[in-house]
Amino acid sequence: MDSGLVRRIHRCPRGGCRRKMFIIRQQKILERYRFRCPKCRASKSIRKGSFFEQSRLTVPQLLFVTFCWAAKLPAKSASVMTNVCGNSVCRWYRHLREKCGSALLRFGDCPFGGPDTVVQIDEKVVAKKRKHAGEPTYDDQWIFGLYDTAMKRGHLQLISDRSEDTLIPILQKYVKPGSTVFSDPFPSYGHLQDCGYRHFVVNHSGFVDSTTGTCNNAIDKYWLRAKRNIRYHWLSRRDQLPLRINEFLWRDTLPSQSYVEVFHEMLSLLAIN
């Protein structure tokens, strides 16, 4: 209740009563507590109206699984530690990642760059082409990333192709005009000057131009960190990829990466509005 995960007040559901209900102890039920009307004795679960209502797991089990997710434990390890079915852990992990995506939508688009600010951009393959008998056929899945070297923040977005018509609108959405953009010599970036950006090209990964200082080291490090986090849990299905990216981006917005802090931040997302 102090964290806002369950409601403090419920009214009696009977139309002619509507009195304020009180919490009573009841050992025979899963939560061991219920709301009860002092007049007509009608009762209601403490889970009513909270995220606990969506699961048959106990409240301690749900909180334990949530902490395992915050600590980046794989679902199999979390299942062993919490004594919860592996499928239930996977479903709950998925729900938490969906909450990360909802939180990112509430944050809105964060503008990167600005005058005298460098934004490094690059595109990478995040899931390679796969074609096996009896399995779905997938093409290479590309991801476009940008990194603001002043804010120490970045953004990742799945893309269907690497054409100029796909990449430039994303850049214009997230990067302020007048920013300095470092990229590789990929042809899709050829008209960045015409879009209001100061554009410099680096020809080799890890190379720093001694004259202009152009490099892509920051976006390379950001991409490696993202790749480690996205693939920390084995991707058995490609449709999970957007959720893993949302989880990485949400964690990246937090001021602290402590598992306890991540756990409490997620509880604030699960709290009743």
Secondary structure, DSSP 4 states (H G I P E B T S, - for coil): -TTSSS-S--B-SSTTT-PBPEEEE-TTSSSSEEEE-TTT--EEETTTTSGGGG-SS-HHHHHHHHHHHHTT--HHHHHHHHT--HHHHHHHHHHHHHHHHHHHHHH-PPPB--TT-EEEEEEEEEE--B--TTS--BPPEEEEEEEETTTTEEEEEEES---HHHHHHHHHHHB-TT-EEEE---GGGTTTGGGT-EEEE--STT---TTT----HHHHHHHHHHHHHHTSS--S-GGGHHHHHHHHHHHHHSS---HHHHHHHHHHHHS--
